[in-house]
Amino acid sequence: MKINIILEGYLKYKYPSNLLELDYSKPVTIHQVLEDVKISSADVFFIKVGDKMVKEEYLLIKSTKVKLFPIVGGG
């Protein structure tokens, strides 16, 4: 199962690549994927899988794209 992680916003510049690809042989949570690629949960404001917003506990059961969006600040 292939998981593509797409980093949005400033996350593109904070980590070595804005597109990360991982292979898993069984279902995996987004939390585990974040740990595997060493992305801090504190950097992620929301997560999208397809058109759905999901939480870190979401179980990925097939190859998919996961978009990570950072906290946005400003005034």
Secondary structure, 3 states (H helix, E strand, C coil): CEEEEEECCCHHHHCCCCEEEEECCCCEEHHHHHHHCCCCHHHEEEEEECCEEECCCCEECCCEEEEEEECCCCC
